[in-house]
């Protein structure tokens, strides 16, 4: 297998993973959009409701936030305060991108590790999220998401390092969006 065909296969696998993430994010958000108003209608008009709906909605919000953060980190498009980068040269901008990518990855690794310890504690304690669903099963997304965000930021840091060292051309901006 040639290096080009392996690279193409890698991109296809990544594209499939990205589509699966986007689909899961859309399904989670759709569940919130449907379940929340339904629960409100049941409470306000029928003095009824599902006892599990509120904790489940809180859980869905957590999952949407974390999968949304993963999607934003996929292409290095998370929220950033960017006051001085317009005044920096491309090389210095790449060095700043390298440093912020490594720092972000470090913070995400620390959060992933400690949230993994939290999940293990929840599993050992046997706490329940709602119904018969164990809490650790609902919370496992926290270390997973932060680990994925860390991996992605390490990749972005390597990309910025390649630009800073002149091994790769800087990304071209088109109407404020990098291509």
C-alpha positions, 0 to 999 in steps of 0.5 A: 500500500502506497503512502498516498493510499494510506493517507487517503484511507486515514482521511476517509476514516476520520471523515466517517468518525466526524460524521458519526460525531455530528450525527450523535450531536444532532440526535442528542440535540433533537432529543432535547428539543423534543423532550423538553417541551413535551415535559413542559406540556405534560406538567402544565396542562396534564399535571403529569410528566415523566420522573426520569425526564429532568435528570435525563435532559440534564444529562443530554445537555452535558453530552451535547456540550461535550460533543459540541466541544469535541466538534469545535476542537476538531478543526481548531474552531473553539472560542478564542480571545484573539486580540493580538494575532492580527499583528503577529507574523505568520511564524510567531502566530504559529508558535503561539498556536503551538504553545496554546495547543500544548497548554490546552492539551495539558489542561484537557489531559488533567481534566480527563484523568481526574474525571476518569477517577471520578467515574471510577468512584461513581462506579465503585459507589454504585450511584444511580443517575435515574431509573436503573441507569448507573451514574458512571455510565452517563458520566463516562463521556466526560473523560472520553471527550476531554481525552479526545479534545486533548488528542486533537489539540496535540495534533493542532500543536504539531501542525502549528509547529510544522508551520513555525519550522517552515515544513508546512505552509500556513493555512490560507484564510478566506473571509476570516475562515481558514481553509 
